[in-house]
Amino acid sequence: MLAGVSVDYYTRLERGNLKGVSESVLDALARGLRLDGAERAHLFDLARAAGPTTARPRRRSPQKVRPSVQRILDSMTGAPAFAQNGRLDVLAANRLGRALYSEMFANPTRPANLARFVFSNLRSRDFFADWDRRSEEFRTRWAAHDVRIHRTGVKNVRHRVVGDLDLTFAAPIT
């Protein structure tokens, strides 16, 4: 009722039949269910995965960064830094960022992609010091359907040159 759709239509959507649902209906559902930003993004991702919507196609994520962004990254000499898009493509990095993720950048496929590295490259199991613990945690979180955006945290990595590192990370709010 809060979303302005019929019970039958909402039931169909709740059962996973999102094919053809409009962005305005998704917006109304997100407002009615009081979804936060991560939950709203997840709802829209589920709808896109179900098939085409009646709204305009989504804009592709950028494949390059502006030169000014690269200059900002290059000016950061005391910490690894990189810029990525929504698909986890690494679009630009500073020298320490390239050095830290040298195993990922060793793959000739461009753009370098964090998800591809983590899930498809066996070297990532050695790189991430807590790989086994992360896998169990991932299974638990995935089963719980706990949808949220991780903007800060600590990554425990094992770099083949410098050894074990505990690195804090922060991502901008978009």
C-alpha positions as MATLAB code, in Angstrom:
seq = 'MLAGVSVDYYTRLERGNLKGVSESVLDALARGLRLDGAERAHLFDLARAAGPTTARPRRRSPQKVRPSVQRILDSMTGAPAFAQNGRLDVLAANRLGRALYSEMFANPTRPANLARFVFSNLRSRDFFADWDRRSEEFRTRWAAHDVRIHRTGVKNVRHRVVGDLDLTFAAPIT';
ca = [
       0.000    0.000    0.000;
       2.855    2.418    0.866;
       4.400    1.781   -2.553;
       1.138    2.325   -4.405;
       1.010   -1.143   -5.970;
      -1.549   -3.892   -5.595;
      -1.013   -6.786   -3.214;
      -1.035   -9.205   -6.154;
       1.607   -7.194   -8.018;
       3.785   -6.861   -4.901;
       3.467  -10.612   -4.236;
       4.606  -11.317   -7.799;
       7.627   -9.057   -7.300;
       8.433  -10.556   -3.900;
       8.462  -14.020   -5.470;
      11.211  -12.860   -7.824;
       9.193  -12.035  -10.913;
      10.810   -8.648  -11.521;
      10.867   -8.848  -15.295;
       9.669   -5.609  -16.827;
       9.226   -3.723  -13.552;
       9.698    0.026  -13.995;
      12.204    2.168  -12.127;
       9.328    4.236  -10.725;
       7.810    1.112   -9.140;
      11.214    0.124   -7.759;
      11.643    3.648   -6.365;
       8.201    3.442   -4.749;
       9.020    0.040   -3.231;
      12.326    1.317   -1.879;
      10.576    4.280   -0.254;
       7.708    2.168    1.088;
      10.045   -0.434    2.551;
      12.356    2.304    3.872;
      15.397    0.711    2.247;
      18.778    2.289    2.870;
      21.163    3.037    0.010;
      22.744   -0.416   -0.064;
      19.390   -2.200    0.068;
      17.981    0.061   -2.660;
      20.980   -0.600   -4.903;
      20.556   -4.334   -4.274;
      16.866   -4.181   -5.240;
      17.737   -2.438   -8.514;
      20.533   -4.962   -9.179;
      18.082   -7.831   -8.663;
      15.617   -6.224  -11.069;
      18.335   -5.724  -13.714;
      19.405   -9.339  -13.338;
      15.805  -10.473  -13.878;
      15.681   -8.921  -17.321;
      15.014   -5.667  -19.083;
      13.022   -3.021  -17.270;
      10.657   -0.580  -18.909;
      13.003    2.310  -18.125;
      16.021    3.624  -19.994;
      19.174    1.478  -19.926;
      21.687    2.148  -17.184;
      24.732    4.200  -18.015;
      27.943    2.171  -18.325;
      30.559    2.678  -15.649;
      33.444    4.856  -16.780;
      36.536    3.091  -18.121;
      38.987    5.954  -17.576;
      39.555    8.581  -14.942;
      40.117   12.244  -15.594;
      43.773   13.343  -15.661;
      43.105   15.412  -12.524;
      42.141   12.242  -10.616;
      45.347   10.527  -11.724;
      47.333   13.578  -10.557;
      45.650   13.372   -7.142;
      46.497    9.672   -6.886;
      50.090   10.324   -7.957;
      50.438   13.030   -5.302;
      49.605   10.469   -2.605;
      53.067    9.050   -1.943;
      52.638    7.703    1.588;
      49.825    5.217    0.989;
      48.547    2.939   -1.758;
      45.522    4.367   -3.535;
      43.422    3.532   -6.551;
      40.175    4.499   -8.255;
      37.643    1.887   -9.300;
      34.232    1.801  -10.912;
      31.121   -0.073   -9.777;
      32.288   -3.289  -11.457;
      35.522   -3.196   -9.399;
      37.636   -2.346  -12.454;
      40.754   -0.534  -11.245;
      40.873    2.493  -13.517;
      43.884    4.260  -12.027;
      46.384    3.742   -9.217;
      49.377    5.426   -7.666;
      52.803    3.739   -7.531;
      52.192    2.185   -4.115;
      48.769    0.950   -5.219;
      50.323   -0.790   -8.217;
      53.078   -2.215   -6.010;
      50.632   -3.470   -3.384;
      48.378   -5.153   -5.950;
      51.219   -6.210   -8.250;
      49.799   -9.740   -8.447;
      46.497   -8.355   -9.761;
      48.228   -6.041  -12.241;
      50.386   -8.961  -13.463;
      47.318  -10.315  -15.288;
      47.396   -8.784  -18.796;
      43.593   -8.534  -18.987;
      42.589   -4.879  -18.786;
      41.192   -3.198  -16.949;
      42.563   -4.886  -13.848;
      39.587   -6.058  -11.796;
      39.477   -6.761   -8.055;
      36.644   -9.286   -8.270;
      38.393  -11.213  -11.042;
      41.589  -11.230   -8.956;
      39.884  -12.348   -5.735;
      37.720  -15.093   -7.239;
      39.627  -16.262  -10.328;
      43.303  -15.903   -9.491;
      44.793  -18.532   -7.192;
      47.493  -16.026   -6.161;
      44.835  -14.073   -4.271;
      44.583  -16.919   -1.731;
      48.172  -16.265   -0.695;
      47.787  -12.486   -0.979;
      44.840  -12.230    1.408;
      46.220  -13.502    4.725;
      42.760  -14.390    6.059;
      41.468  -16.095    2.897;
      40.004  -19.125    4.709;
      38.319  -17.030    7.408;
      36.962  -14.657    4.765;
      35.448  -17.516    2.827;
      33.482  -18.818    5.824;
      32.433  -15.297    6.753;
      31.336  -14.704    3.165;
      29.208  -17.873    3.163;
      27.563  -16.850    6.425;
      26.853  -13.294    5.285;
      25.631  -14.451    1.866;
      23.181  -16.879    3.481;
      21.903  -14.140    5.813;
      21.178  -11.761    2.878;
      22.688   -8.943    4.956;
      22.957   -6.250    2.302;
      25.222   -3.325    3.099;
      27.987   -1.311    1.518;
      31.408   -1.652    3.090;
      33.064    1.775    3.057;
      35.755    1.230    5.706;
      37.631   -1.642    7.248;
      40.939   -3.461    7.474;
      42.480   -5.687    4.835;
      45.064   -8.227    5.956;
      47.403   -8.956    3.075;
      50.569  -10.964    2.634;
      52.766   -9.219    0.091;
      55.477  -11.417   -1.384;
      58.098   -8.645   -1.058;
      57.255   -6.788    2.182;
      55.406   -9.493    4.115;
      52.224   -9.217    6.194;
      50.369   -5.892    6.187;
      47.233   -4.724    8.002;
      45.855   -1.909    5.873;
      42.882    0.268    6.713;
      40.729    1.310    3.793;
      38.134    3.938    3.143;
      35.934    4.454    0.108;
      34.129    7.688   -0.737;
      30.376    7.935   -0.414;
      28.830    8.064   -3.872;
];
